Amino acid sequence: MKTSAKFYHAGCPVCLAAESTITRFIDRAQVDLEVIHLGSAKDRLAEAEKAGVKSVPALVIDGQTLHLNFGADLAALK
């Protein structure tokens, strides 16, 4: 069974660099990765908050939220 992961970002340079690294190193055969651009998918902000995302870029793997670097506070995207 594949692991589920969601990568939330806002499209800023920090986020795009993190996305590039994540997508290069995650084995898609083992991980079902969804990339979510919260700048253009504002309807997913509540979902990100519920998952524990406080800033982007953030990676949520099987319910565990990992904050990577700092691109933008989630509140700034509202």
Summary of the structure (lengths in Angstrom):
residues: 78
radius of gyration: 11.6
end to end distance: 34.7
largest distance: 35.9
contacts: 222
relative contact order: 0.28
helix: 33%
strand: 40%
